[in-house]
Amino acid sequence: MGIDTQITGSGKGNTADVTDERAVFIQTTGLPPLTQTGLGNIYRQYLTDNGTSTGSNDMLVTGTATAPQLFWTKADPDYDIFINSLSFVISDASATLNKFGNITALTNGCELVIQSSDGEIVIADSLKTNFEFVRLCQGNPAFGDGTAAFRAGNVSGSSEGYIPVLDFRVVFGLQWGLRLRAGTEDKILLRIKDDVSTIDEFNCIAYGFTRK
């Protein structure tokens, strides 16, 4: 016969329920415990050509399949970085879903990857059109309809644009987002393998938080 046991914490008499299968019922609050220390701060940084805030975030560049242009953000020496989302802007006059900006669909496309000392994980390859960026982000945010679906006005001057947001928590089920481990070579990187220099605006911002 089992022993009737209660698990209590904080000296307040709170109890935990255990099923017949010996599983403990738990519930996440969505917030770190008040007793948890070492939290850093909010994190917001463009993907840049040197991986830091001092680099260029202007992705209007000329890349090729053999010499891609690279934009990334990387791990911090002291803090874990948890990236919740990537916010893309692809803007051009009269942009449509089946093009990139308003130029013909790219030949080689863009690649979004995670790099670490363990190797590389490809999140998406051959991102050649506005629609493929929107699809990667599972249609987030969804607005508009018909030929104007997902397209915002006056994004760059008077030019239309697509503003898809890749939420790692929703799309990949990562509760706290994508982790870049402190003191490692971890990075999230976008390879641009075509000439995209003629559209009006192209960049990406990473959002999340840091933890020591």
C-alpha positions as CSV (number, residue, x, y, z in Angstrom):
1,M,0.0,0.0,0.0
2,G,1.3,3.4,-0.9
3,I,2.0,6.1,1.6
4,D,-0.4,9.1,1.6
5,T,2.1,12.0,0.9
6,Q,1.8,15.7,0.4
7,I,4.4,18.0,-1.2
8,T,4.4,21.4,0.3
9,G,6.4,24.5,-0.4
10,S,7.2,28.0,0.9
11,G,5.7,27.0,4.3
12,K,2.2,28.1,3.2
13,G,0.5,24.7,3.1
14,N,0.1,24.6,-0.7
15,T,-0.3,21.1,-2.0
16,A,0.4,19.3,-5.3
17,D,-2.0,16.7,-6.9
18,V,-0.7,13.4,-8.1
19,T,-2.5,11.1,-10.6
20,D,-2.9,7.3,-10.3
21,E,-0.1,7.2,-13.0
22,R,2.1,9.1,-10.5
23,A,2.2,12.3,-12.6
24,V,2.2,15.6,-10.7
25,F,-0.2,18.2,-11.9
26,I,1.7,21.5,-12.6
27,Q,0.7,24.8,-14.2
28,T,3.0,27.4,-15.7
29,T,2.3,31.0,-14.8
30,G,3.9,32.5,-17.9
31,L,6.2,34.5,-15.6
32,P,9.4,33.6,-13.8
33,P,9.0,33.0,-10.0
34,L,9.5,36.0,-7.8
35,T,12.4,34.2,-6.1
36,Q,14.2,33.7,-9.5
37,T,17.3,35.8,-9.9
38,G,19.6,36.5,-12.8
39,L,17.1,37.9,-15.2
40,G,18.6,40.4,-17.6
41,N,16.6,42.8,-19.8
42,I,14.5,43.1,-22.9
43,Y,16.3,42.3,-26.1
44,R,15.9,44.0,-29.5
45,Q,18.5,44.0,-32.2
46,Y,18.6,44.1,-36.0
47,L,20.2,41.3,-37.9
48,T,23.4,43.1,-39.1
49,D,26.4,42.4,-41.3
50,N,28.7,41.9,-38.3
51,G,26.2,40.4,-35.8
52,T,26.2,43.4,-33.5
53,S,24.4,46.7,-33.1
54,T,27.3,48.5,-34.7
55,G,26.8,46.7,-38.0
56,S,24.6,47.7,-41.0
57,N,21.0,46.4,-40.9
58,D,20.4,47.4,-44.5
59,M,19.7,44.2,-46.4
60,L,19.5,45.9,-49.8
61,V,22.6,44.0,-51.0
62,T,23.8,42.0,-54.0
63,G,24.4,38.3,-53.1
64,T,25.0,35.2,-55.2
65,A,24.6,31.5,-54.6
66,T,28.4,31.2,-54.2
67,A,29.0,34.5,-52.3
68,P,25.9,35.2,-50.2
69,Q,25.5,38.3,-48.1
70,L,25.1,37.4,-44.4
71,F,23.1,39.2,-41.7
72,W,22.9,37.8,-38.2
73,T,22.7,38.2,-34.4
74,K,24.9,36.2,-32.1
75,A,25.2,35.0,-28.5
76,D,26.4,37.3,-25.8
77,P,29.6,36.4,-23.7
78,D,27.7,36.7,-20.4
79,Y,24.0,36.4,-21.0
80,D,21.7,33.8,-22.6
81,I,19.5,35.4,-25.2
82,F,16.0,34.1,-25.8
83,I,14.7,35.3,-29.2
84,N,10.9,35.2,-29.2
85,S,10.4,36.5,-32.7
86,L,11.9,37.9,-35.9
87,S,10.1,40.8,-37.5
88,F,10.8,41.1,-41.3
89,V,10.1,44.1,-43.5
90,I,10.0,43.7,-47.3
91,S,8.8,46.9,-48.9
92,D,8.5,48.1,-52.5
93,A,6.1,50.0,-54.6
94,S,3.3,47.8,-55.9
95,A,4.7,44.7,-54.2
96,T,2.7,41.5,-54.6
97,L,2.8,38.1,-52.9
98,N,4.3,36.3,-55.9
99,K,7.3,38.6,-56.2
100,F,10.1,39.7,-53.8
101,G,9.2,43.3,-53.1
102,N,8.2,44.2,-56.6
103,I,11.0,42.3,-58.5
104,T,10.7,38.9,-60.1
105,A,10.8,36.0,-57.6
106,L,14.4,35.4,-56.6
107,T,16.5,32.7,-58.4
108,N,18.4,31.3,-55.3
109,G,16.4,33.0,-52.5
110,C,17.3,33.6,-48.9
111,E,18.2,31.0,-46.2
112,L,17.3,31.4,-42.5
113,V,19.5,29.2,-40.3
114,I,20.7,28.6,-36.7
115,Q,24.4,28.1,-36.4
116,S,26.4,26.7,-33.4
117,S,29.5,24.8,-32.7
118,D,27.4,21.7,-33.2
119,G,26.6,22.6,-36.8
120,E,23.8,24.2,-38.7
121,I,20.0,23.9,-38.6
122,V,18.1,25.2,-41.6
123,I,14.8,26.9,-40.6
124,A,13.9,27.8,-44.2
125,D,15.7,27.7,-47.5
126,S,15.0,29.2,-50.9
127,L,12.8,32.0,-49.5
128,K,12.2,33.6,-53.0
129,T,9.0,35.6,-52.7
130,N,7.1,37.7,-50.3
131,F,4.6,34.8,-49.9
132,E,7.3,32.4,-48.8
133,F,8.3,34.8,-46.0
134,V,4.6,35.1,-45.1
135,R,4.2,31.4,-45.1
136,L,7.3,30.8,-43.0
137,C,5.6,33.0,-40.4
138,Q,2.3,31.2,-40.8
139,G,0.5,34.3,-42.0
140,N,1.3,36.3,-38.9
141,P,0.1,39.0,-38.7
142,A,-3.0,38.4,-40.8
143,F,-4.9,41.4,-42.2
144,G,-6.3,42.6,-45.5
145,D,-7.9,40.5,-48.2
146,G,-7.7,39.7,-51.8
147,T,-4.7,41.0,-53.6
148,A,-4.0,43.2,-50.5
149,A,-3.8,40.3,-48.1
150,F,-0.9,40.7,-45.6
151,R,0.2,43.9,-47.4
152,A,0.5,47.2,-45.5
153,G,0.5,50.6,-47.1
154,N,3.1,53.3,-46.7
155,V,5.7,51.0,-45.1
156,S,8.6,52.8,-46.7
157,G,7.6,56.2,-47.8
158,S,4.6,55.6,-50.0
159,S,5.6,52.0,-50.8
160,E,3.6,49.0,-49.8
161,G,5.3,46.2,-47.8
162,Y,5.0,42.9,-46.1
163,I,5.7,42.7,-42.4
164,P,5.7,39.0,-41.4
165,V,6.6,38.0,-37.8
166,L,8.2,34.6,-37.1
167,D,7.2,33.7,-33.5
168,F,9.4,30.8,-32.4
169,R,7.0,30.1,-29.4
170,V,4.0,29.6,-31.7
171,V,5.5,28.1,-34.8
172,F,8.1,25.8,-33.2
173,G,6.6,25.4,-29.6
174,L,9.6,26.9,-27.9
175,Q,8.2,28.2,-24.6
176,W,10.8,30.9,-24.1
177,G,11.9,31.3,-27.7
178,L,15.1,30.4,-29.5
179,R,18.0,30.3,-27.1
180,L,21.5,31.7,-28.0
181,R,23.7,30.3,-25.2
182,A,26.0,32.6,-23.3
183,G,29.7,32.4,-24.3
184,T,29.1,30.2,-27.4
185,E,29.2,30.6,-31.2
186,D,25.3,30.4,-31.4
187,K,23.8,32.7,-33.9
188,I,20.7,33.1,-36.1
189,L,21.6,34.1,-39.6
190,L,20.0,35.1,-42.9
191,R,21.9,34.4,-46.1
192,I,20.9,36.5,-49.1
193,K,21.8,34.8,-52.4
194,D,20.5,37.2,-55.0
195,D,20.5,40.9,-55.9
196,V,17.8,42.5,-53.8
197,S,19.4,46.0,-53.9
198,T,16.7,47.6,-56.0
199,I,13.7,47.2,-53.7
200,D,12.8,50.0,-51.2
201,E,13.4,48.3,-47.8
202,F,14.5,44.9,-46.4
203,N,15.5,44.3,-42.8
204,C,14.8,42.1,-39.8
205,I,14.7,42.7,-36.1
206,A,15.0,40.1,-33.4
207,Y,13.0,40.5,-30.2
208,G,13.3,38.7,-26.9
209,F,15.0,38.9,-23.5
210,T,18.3,38.1,-21.9
211,R,19.1,36.0,-18.8
212,K,22.4,35.7,-16.9
